[in-house]
Amino acid sequence: MPDNPVLTETVIVSQPNQLQKLRTKRLLQITGLTLFGLVLAVAVAGGTTKWVLLGGCFALALAALLAYQRQIVAATYILLWAMCLMLSALAFISGGIRDLALLGYPGVLVFAAMLGNSRLFFSLISFMLAFCAVLTYLAISGIVQPVIPAISAAHFVFTGAILMVTGGCVYLLYRDQQRLMHSLQSENHRVKQSQAHIEHLALHDPLTALPNRVYCQQHFQRLYGECLNNAQRLAVIFLDLDNFKPVNDALGHAAGDLLLQQLARRLENLLSEHDILCRFGGDEFLLLVPGFASNEALAAKASALLQQTTAPFFIMQNQIEISGSVGIAVAPEDGNEFSEICKHADMAMFQAKADGRNVYRFYHDELNKASIDKFNLLKLMRKALKNNEFQLYFQPKLQLCDQKVIGAEALLRWPQADGSMIAPDEFIPLAESSGLIVEIGEWVLQQACLACSRWQQQGYSLTIAVNLSYVQFRDGKLEQQVQQALSAAALPAHALEMELTESLLIGEGDNIAQQLAALHQLGIRFSIDDFGTGYSNLGYLRRFNASRLKIDKSFIMSLCVSQRDEPLVRAIIQMSKSLGLKTVAEGIEDSATAAQLALLGCDEGQGFYWARPLPETDFLGYVSAELMNEARKAKPD
């Protein structure tokens, strides 16, 4: 029995104050009902019985007063023990073990169960059993002779009072039990609703209300098993949005969320009966297509997805246009596990991005082979960096007016044991995507500064140019790395030039601008590489303190062959001069192009016409030979 079973309604009533009020109410109800029964009994009783009943009335009145004053424990003890002792006294002075008063014992126990605690309940029932045993012993031994009164109307009143009080309390207990059962049923219903809601949240995306990755993974095996039983295939279509980040950056995440919600509703309209669409994460969606008719049907569904993605969105009074890239993998030929098939669909999606975006691609084994090759190449790069296998080559930079060597551009090379080279175009993009370019870039910076310092110690007044990747700006440590490299090489800052691409300048303006401003304060010079192939915005030339523009070699190599590029090159040179910037032409391969650029006013140049990128020893040999040629030319005949 619980320590405090005062009311079964405590399940219903959760607040302590309300519980206290309800306990007081029940105690007053039972006390009042019992007192009313005693008053009726007093009215028909006489002699000693009447005085015992009056004593009980006074005890109950005291219990009611204490209950009204919220002294619940004291009131409960007085009420129950007073009733127990009163009934015992009535039985002792009258009929003994056969007296009607003992019929009230069960009622007292009922009250104790409702109002008291386990200690009070068991103490009362123990007293009652002991008292009944004593009465029985006294009667059997003849010590006390029970008095069996003649039946009168008073006996009916006594019996009725006992039944009324006991029945009333039992009715209150019954009502409490009914309320308890109703409360438990309601609570059980709420728990089931909460569990269903929790399960829904665990398996659905809260933003789009679509199933999430967990749901999709759980149902993949079911759908795959059904497809196998029916000799069918299961397709996984992976959709990744293109250009979604600019939406969040320009209009805020609220606009991005609305776009995802609208797109989810559009895609749902394309689903067949057994298709499952889920939000895989971020701006990625996954579609399970069981039992499709053919690859052509899959292609049609992928095209429909792309069509819904490219259709304009109208959000916050803005028309937004995006696109998507889709990868498709099919079970069982492309895998039979969820993680494997998703990986292959993801590879196909990245191939779609590489092929220009807004297209779909099917997975094939060559994609996996390419992925493995990239993984192996990345391991080799880490090993090469650790073992100092990379080398710097240097391509001379010359003044076009007198073709004097003024510096060099440091270019990273990766020689192999068999004498071959892994092309930079092959490993640099992988280094950037993996983040390894940060470590490689720091090594290049250190080695380039040390090389330029050696040249200056040998009497060559040369500068060094180093290419930067956008990845090197992410952690904000570039300024510290440059300072350390300059300090370790004892190289003045003005001897170091950093080459930046146009896309880098546009991509993450504020973060990069702050770091470039700090480097500019050190005295570092900046040049814009491959000018003319990107967005070519004049505003950032001033903003990022550029001192040179490097004209892309695609405009230079055909300069003397076609007249198409000359006006553009002339315009770039004139614009640069008006902004106080020097121009550097890349890819000069013959003397005619060098002469033409000099006539157009281009300041500097580099290309195979003078020298290919050279190891440091060969580069210094080339510089020394050029200086000797200049000296011979300057010497009078």
HUGIKA-V428659 format. One record per helix or strand of 3 or more residues. SS is the DSSP state (A for helix, B for strand). FROM is the first residue (numbers start at 1). LEN is the number of residues. If there is no record, write none. Layout:
# HUGIKA-V428659
ss = (SS & SS)
from = (FROM & FROM)
len = (LEN & LEN)
This chain:
# HUGIKA-V428659
ss = (A & A & A & A & A & A & A & A & A & B & A & A & B & B & A & B & B & B & A & B & A & B & B & A & A & B & A & A & A & B & A & A & B & A & B & A & A & B & A & A)
from = (8 & 16 & 47 & 72 & 96 & 100 & 118 & 153 & 213 & 234 & 245 & 253 & 276 & 284 & 295 & 313 & 318 & 323 & 338 & 360 & 365 & 391 & 404 & 424 & 437 & 463 & 470 & 478 & 493 & 496 & 502 & 509 & 525 & 539 & 548 & 553 & 566 & 582 & 591 & 616)
len = (4 & 29 & 22 & 22 & 3 & 16 & 24 & 51 & 17 & 9 & 7 & 16 & 6 & 7 & 16 & 3 & 3 & 9 & 17 & 3 & 22 & 9 & 12 & 11 & 21 & 5 & 4 & 12 & 3 & 6 & 6 & 14 & 7 & 5 & 4 & 4 & 13 & 4 & 10 & 19)
